[in-house]
Each structure stands twice: as structure tokens, then as C-alpha cells.
Amino acid sequence: MSKVKLYTILYVVLFVLASVQVLVEFAGLTYWTGFGLIMVLSAVKAVLVAGYYQHLVDEPRSITYMMLAALFVAVVLTSASAYSIL
Amino acid sequence: MREVISNHVMHTGGGIRTTFEVFREIFLVFLALGTVVGVVVIGYMVYNVYRYRDGNGTVSGDVDRPRLGELPGGGGSGKKLFVSFGISAFIVVSLIGWTYGMLQDVEDGPPEAEAEEPLHVEVTGYQFGWRFEYPNGYTNTTLRVPVDRAVRLSVTSDDVFHTLGIPSQRVKTDAIPGQTTRTWFIAEEPGEFEVRCYELCGEGHSYMVADGVVMERASFQRWYANTSADLERGGRRARAAGYRAGGAPPRVDGHPHPSMTEDAHADHGHDGLPPQSSVKRWLITTNHKDVGILYIVTSLFFLVFGGTLALLMRVELLTATQTVIAPGAYNEAVTAHGLIMVFFFISPFAFGFANYVVPLQIGAEDLSFPRLNALSYWLYLFSGLLFGASFFLGGTFAGGGTMYAPLNMPAYTPTVGGTTAVLALMLFVASVTVSSVNFLTTMHRMRAEGLKMLNLPLFTWTILLTVWMMLFAFAALLAALIILSADRIVGTVYFQATEGGSLLWAHLFWFFGHPEVYIVFFPALGIMAECFQTFCGRRIVGRKWFIAAMVLVALQSFFVWMHHMFLTSINLPIKTLFMATTIGISLPFDLMVFALIYTMVKGKIRYTTPFLFAFGALVLFIIGGITGVFLGAVVLDYEFRGTYWVVAHFHYVMVGGATALFGGLYYWYPKITGKMYDEFLGRVHWGLYMVGFNLLYFPMFIAWETPRRVFAYTQYRVLGMQVVTWHQLATVGGFVLGAGFLVMFYNLFVSLFRGEEVDGNPWEYASSAEWTVPSPPPFENFPGLPSYADGSLTFRDAGGGLVEGGPESAIGSGAQQADGGTAPGEESAPGDALTGDERTDGGVTATPDAAADAELPEADDHEDHADHASPWPLAVGFSAFVAFLGLSGVRGGGVAYPALTLIGLGLGAISFVSMGLESFHVPEMEVAERWPFEGVENGKLGMWIFLASDVVLFGALIGSYAFIRVAYGWTSWHVVPHDPIPGLINTYLLLTSSFTVVLALVAAERGSTRGLVGSLGITVLFGIGFLYNKAVEWEELFHEGVTVGSGVEASTFFLTTGLHAAHVIIGLLIALFMIARATRGAYLGEEGSAPVEYFGLYWHFVDIVWLFLFPLFYIL
């Protein structure tokens, strides 16, 4: 599969997923189900963009780990601080 | 009072343990144990340093002696280390475990089963007093409580962050707007007491004291019954009574104190050091050694600046009342002293050495991005100058070094200068981020062949870990500063939001602030390790465990921040968790301390100035560490919060660390200048330093009950003297410490001219690579490509052959020389011989020109290094200075400010474009160790590292949104846009532009200029579409009256998506620049397309951020 073809398919998938996110909102699910679903969809899109448009799949794994570490740091800050006032 | 309390415990059968009692018990146990441990450990150090002194005849043959140019390693298995570590860890863990049980008692409050209900009093702090509301609604500014009855306090604040403390009851808790904290006590004896504030809260902080009265039960009941009649008047009077009669601080006009002004003027003397003939070099240099020197000199200037402010404070504290400095100016001095020392002195000082030494230690010719390195320096200098300028713009920030919210809001700290100071810090963070990217890329990808990670010299190791921490921690600080600037300039309302705004600042600040402690301390640790190894003539014992311990600390440093918030309204489970992580992080330090101590055993110790400073630093750090364990016990922390115990502790740690940095200055001085400093004067400096330091900070432990950041304090006797006497001793100590620096400056300055010439390595048993080259090292550092492939350092030519006369001959001759006077590199670098005479500058520094000239004879400075020089980093730094200066007065500062901002932005754009067009030498190593980033080129790695910091930045911003929303009530929150469709359209636009950027890269790789320009052009169009759509959306919201300041919902929406839009705009500017170059045929082919790829990485990242912002701000 040529690169361009792969990129085009991904583009279509991303486009569809973005639309689905808004549909989920109008689907009448409970708030937290909708929340979970929408965040998962965002995460899937982010992984696709990072993996293929930023071609992390072709780079040394260490870069992925570094980015995951940064993400982890942000998640720790967010979750621990939010939990501290619950 | 104390005896009564113990009586109480007896007559209640030990069922009730008040905070007072628990505190006293724990404190005495800790004090006794801490003293014993301190005396034993420091005594053991002193014994060893004496026993194994050089020439004592105790030297045995089987010792792990370092050799010059060896592959760093060794240190044995460290068994002894683990035994000592185990014992100390056991002591610390069991102590803290023991106190945790008592914490439960304190947290549980008085038993409800008592015959009598506790008295509930609601306490509200305000600028500058306390209001007490009783159950019947009666309100007063005097706290009256009955004897022998539990009193529960629910504490909050009307305005800024206060901390309520009742020293006689050992009760303390934070008073935070929008939050309620609780504490309790049982007063045992009738009498009077003080209720005061322990968190800097503005000009009247020193006077924020309320009276308390413990009444006999009967008279309390009579009084309480009468209060009902007064209900109407009580609350009204309270505010008026806030300032105590006679104690009300005069309103200051915001002008800085004259001596501060004087100090800031001194700026101008330091930025143009050498005579005219060579000034230009310093303005355009990008060489890591030059930049290192610039960093060192500049940071020493800020040491003097911050030190002068400290002396001002110490003079004020000579008496217990306000005398010399106006209250507002005192707060400015306290604040600026802290910020200048931590941001503009210690770290840049350490990074001066890092700049100079790290490339030499790892075998690199320079840092991977020399111009970015120069840019880091100029951003640092200009951020410091901007901070200095803030004194002249109505007074600098006066809200304390921790900048607690909402005191940091313009409502409470309104000066333009306050905003300037915040922006100066932001500019400093920019410098740090650029620097982090540079150092990480260099240290991971440009190590000499054979120099694996574990073989890095310990100083380089500490810098590596420091930089990793910096990358993430400073990104969180950047988020905090961006929000703060937006609150101050644009009018968002994050930190003044009663829905957690104040706590949000504390979380963001300390999430940065705790790693920052190690960021400041690690380089000092590295220098201690280097100096101990060299001057004990023994490899660091348990080297690999030393490294492991540091890695552990660096990782853990991100999980301890809430121990700075134990008195806020955070819940008990999270406090417990963070207490555990905090104790966990102290343990690796035990191991490092023992490693250094055991390195002295069987050493051949020479009492050179650098060693004395390193040794002193360790002693001070041990004291700082032991007193830090006190703070780790939450119950003690409850009482120490906001007192001089904290001040003393962190100065022992931080200035203790700086002690080692001064050791580093003496250690590398001969390397940097080619001259030896005067050893006698060095020791005099050390003597004055140690005496002054301990005289300054140790009395603060004794006078610990004094609140921090006050200029007027209550008198009491301790250890037979009035507390003011202890403070006077401290002031004397401060001046002795300062006098020591006069000796240092004199010594280092005069030695530049009169110092004895040194060759490559003046220190016996120095082993790392910087000592294998001449002093100062030649421009290119090494005579060939450094390699450790054979197990020790050799230099190779392009073909892989050994360079004639390289240090491998020196290693043989140098390492074993008794007098340490080896000059291994001198044959290969004839420039060395010239250095002494060729120096033209009269400043503090020596240039390596001469050595470089030797390689390229006849060339003048400019042509010689044309591709090493760039004026644009300076230009960018200056533009940033102008733009930020303008920005600080945009709100309420007059029309000149916006104009300045525009001029700065314009200059910045020109400078960046010029920098992008200039051809420049980028160091690349053909053969190098590159773990773990083999297979990515430097540029790409740099971009990824930058993006990692950006992940934390946006993560912290989204985290702030989440935090505020949780505090607000997650599901009661309203998303600002009414309709997700414009957001969805923007999602489509950005996704499409991501796609076209990928196509641009494909076109560039295939060599198609048309494809490249076309795809980038479409990208720009979609980006503009995105911005246009957003502008329409904002416009509509504004029309409806929804603005940035409409509330936290609107503020989070506008700021977070606005920052994202700013990222889009920056991306578009880069894209336009690239289109302009691409039309002329740039960026084609596999290699040429790299910039397009890097731009794509950035653009896709911006896209990914939007993928999360869209649902969070438009749908959910």
C-alpha cells in the first residue's frame, strides 16, 4: 500500500470518528457513558495521528515512551489534584 | 501551660491527645534522635577527613583510584553502603510510621463521646485580621474560648490565602477562599493567647494578629449569654478592627526601597564585560564554553542582587518591630530575593558549569544546537533584566516567592511591575525549555564512542537528570504562569475563582516546585561527587547505586508535591499517600550521602578549596536533610508551616547545595581560565562561608517559632535569650557570609592576571575528559573524535586512526604523577601555550580564541568562526524583552505598552526569519553513543523533546480546567459554546490540514516543489479557515456578553482554546516561511525534507490537542 493511500484512508477514518463523537452526544446515553465513549474516540484518533501522521510506528520506541511519560506526568497532575478535593 | 496539658491527659485517662501534646512528644523524640544522628554522622565525616588526609601515611595500595581519561566506572558493589542505608532507612521509616499513628489522633479531633459538645467557631481570615463567629451567630475579632472544653475551628478566608496559627496551642491550618479547613484544640488554663497569620498575605501580614482569651467556664458562659444582644454590631466592627491600633502598616506608594533601586542599576555594569575590542564576540558567540562563561558571570551578578536583598531583610530583622524598610518594600524584598536566588542565580550558575563541562565530559564538540544554546542564555539574561525592570514599574511582585493565589491577582498586587515580574519568569521558563531540549539531545546522542549511559561522569549524570526534570516540571510552571498572566493581563478569573482557584495555583506551583528542589540540588550533588572523587583520590563508592538512587529521586520527584499542601483542604487519604512518597524520596538521599562519606575512607584527601566546599556542602546538606525529616512528619509539619524552621531547613538544603556549586567554581576555574586561583584566599573564603552560613541559618532553628516573611515579630525567650538576639546573630552571620564573597570575587578576579598558569590537569586523580585537554580547551575541544572504545579515552581522526599526541599518551604519563601536574593534551594543541598571553579581554573570563587560532592561523576572529557565530539569538532575546515589557502594561499601563509589544513582536519575527535563513555550523558526530535515541536525527529528536514538554503544558492546562470543574461540580458545569457544530467544523478543518501536511512531506521527499508548495498552501488555507471560524464563534459569544472574565466556565474556555489558537498561528507563520523558501526549491529530497517533517510533527501535535479540546469544551 502506498503511503498516500494509507494516509488517505486514515483521513477518512478520522473524519468519520469526529462525526461519530458528536452523534454520541445526541444519542441520549447517560452522561458518563457518553463521556467515556467520546474520550475513547478522541484517544483513538490521537493514537492514529501520532502513530501514522507523526509516524511514531516507524521511530524508535524510546520516543513513544518519552511521549507516554509526558502524558503520564500530565495525567498524574490532573487526577491526583482533582482527587485531593473530592 | 505544658504541665497543665499533661495533667489533662492524666485526668482524661490518656483518651484525648491534643495537638500540643502530640507535637511536643514527637518533636522531642525527633530532636533527640536527629541530634544524635547528626553528631554521629558529621563526627564520622570529620574523623575520616582527618584520618585519611594526604600525607598521613594511611594510604593503602588496594584502593579504587581514578585515572585520567579512564572510562568512568568502578565504585565496587557498595555492600557497606547498603548496611548504612538500611539502618538509616529503618530509623526514618519507623519514626514516620510512629508519628502517623499520632496523626490519626490529631485528625480525628476531640472524642464526641465527651459529656460536653465541642464549641464550634467559624473563623474567617481577611486582610488583615480574623473574624470569629460563634454558633449563636455572634461575631467578633477576639477569640474567646472556655477552659477545658474542646474547640473546633472551621477556617476559611474572605480574600487571599492566609494560614491561621495559634502558637500556644500548636494549632495551625490554612485559610483558603472558597474552601473550609478544620482544626481543634483544648485550652487548659485561663489566660491570653495570640491568633496570627502564617502565610504572606499582603502588606499588613506582619500585623495580622488577633487576641485570644481562655476564660473560666462560668465567665465564658456569662459572656456567651450576653453576646446575643450584640449580634447586629459584631460582624461590622470586625473589619474595621482588622488593623491593630498602632500597628497599621503605612500605605506605601509602590516605589522600591532606595537600596533596591541601586541594586537594579548595577545591572548595566554587568552585561558588557570586556573592553570594546572583544565585546562583539560575546554578543554573537554560540560556543558552549563561551555561553557557559556568560551564564556563570551573569548568575554571579544575580547572586549579588539577591544577596543584597537578603541583607536588607536581615537589617530589618535586627529589631522586632518595623524600622528600616516599609512593609510593602519588605514584601518585595522577600519575594524578589526568593525568585532571584532560585531562578536567576542557582540554576543558571549550575548551568554555566553544565554548558562548559558537559560537552567536554561526554566528548562532544559543542551542544547539538549551538544557536539555541545562545538563545537560552539571552532569554535568561533578558528575563533577569526584565525582572530587574519590574522594580521601576510601580514596584515588583510582592506576593511571596511561592506567589500564592489569589494574592497574586491584580486586585491584591496591582502594580505593572508585578505583572512584569510574572512575565520575566515566563521568559525564564522559555529559556529553560530551549535549554532542556538542547541538553537532552546532546547528552543522549553525542556521547563519545564507548561512553555508555552508566559510564557518564557523575556531574553529567546529575545534569542529565536535572534536565529531564526541568523539561516536565517547568512545563507545569509555564502553564501556571500563562494562566496567571492571563488573569493579570487579559482578565480571566482562574485564580480568584472560589471554586478551587487558590488551590489550583498551589497544585500547579508545587507540582513544579518540588522537582525544582532537586533541579536546584542535583548539579550540586554532581559537583560534590566529582570533588570527592578527585580530592579523595578514590572512585565514588557504590557508583552505580549512587546513579540508581538519583534516577529514583528524579522519577519520584513528580509524586511528592502535595506535602507542601498538608494544611490545605486536601483530604486525608491523599495526605497519607503523599506522606509515604515523601518519606520514600528521602531514602535514596541517605544512600548518596553514605556513598560520599565512604569515598573518604582510605582516601588520600587534599584540603583544596573545592574539596572544602564540597565537604562543607555535605555537612550542611546532612543538617538540612535531618531537619527535613521533621517536616516529613505531618504532625510536626502542621506546626512548622510558615515558620523559620522551614526557612532554616530549605536554606540548609538549597544554599547547602550552592555551597558545592562554589566548590565547582574553584574546581573548574583553572580549566576555564588557564590560571590557578589563590589557595589561601580560597580557604579564607571557605572559613568565612562556613562560619557565616551557620551563624546565619542555625539560629533560625532556635528561633523557629518566628513566623516567616514578617518584619515585626512577637518576643519570647528561647535558650536563655530573647528571640530578637538570635535574629541579630543571624544578621551578623549574613554579613560574614557576604564578606566571604568579597574575598572570592577578589581572588578570582586578581588570579585572572596574577594566577599561576596551569596546564591541562592541575588536580591529581581528576579523571573525566575535560582534564585531558588544555586549559582553557581549544575551540573544538578535542584534537580528534573522542572514543572510549579501547576502555580509555583516545582521539581518532576521520579515518579512525589515533590522533598523534592525543591524550592516550597523556593517560599513561598523567595519571600516576605524584604532583598532579600533568598536561596531557598540550602537545596536540599548541594553542595552550598561547592562552595566557593572548587574552585581550579584561573581564572575568578567558577566551579560547587563542587555542582555536592555533588551528587556523592568520584568520581573524570573525571569519574564523563565521559559521559558529550568530547575532540572532541576542536579537530574539532582546525582542522578547521588549515584547514582554510591553505586555506587562497592556492593562492599565498607557498606550506606550501595547506599542512596545508590537515592536517587540516585529523585531522578534525579523530575528527569527534571519536566524532561519542564516547558514550555520551544526555539530554532528560520525561515531557516537546514542542510546536510547539511535536512528532519529538530532533535529527530529529535539522537536519530539519539545513536544513532550508541550504535552505537559497542555496537560496542565487541561488539568487546570478539570480541577476547577471538579471543584465547581463536574456535571453542574455548562460548556460555553451553545452548539458543538462550529467546533466539529474546526475539527474537520484541522484534520484536513494534518492530511495536507503529510502530503507536503510526501511531495518534498519525491522532489516535487509544486506538490510541496501546493500542499503547504492548502494547509495554510485550512489553518486560516480554522481561525476565522473561531473568530466568528468568539465574536458571537462576546456579543452575547460572554467574555473571558464572565466566570470560570468562560475563562477556561477562552484561555485553553485561545492558547491552542496561538499554536495554530505560530504554525501558520512557520508554514508561510517554509512556503516562501520552498518556492525557491528548498526542502527537496530525503534529507532536505527534514524541516517539513519537523513542522509536520508540530502541526499534528496541535491537531491532537484539538482532538481533546473539542469534546471537553464543546460537547461534554
Interface residues (C-beta under 8 A of the other chain):
Chain A: K3 V4 Y7 T8 L10 Y11 L14 F15 A18 S19 Q21 V22 E25 Y31 G34 F35 I38 M39 L41 S42 K45 A46 V49 A50 Y53 Q54 E59 P60 S62 I63 M66 M67 A69 A70 L71 V73 A74 V75 V76 L77 T78 A80 S81 A82 Y83 S84 I85 L86
Chain B: Q179 F472 A476 G500 L503 L504 H507 L508 F511 F558 F559 M562 M565 S569 I570 N571 I574 P932 F933 E934 G935 V936 L941 W944 I945 L947 A948 S949 V951 V952 F954 G955 A956 I958 G959 A962 F963 V966 A967 T971 P980 I981 L984 T987 Y988 L991 T992 S994 F995 V997 V998 L999 V1002 G1096 L1097 H1100 F1101 D1103 I1104 L1107 F1108 F1110 P1111 I1115 L1116
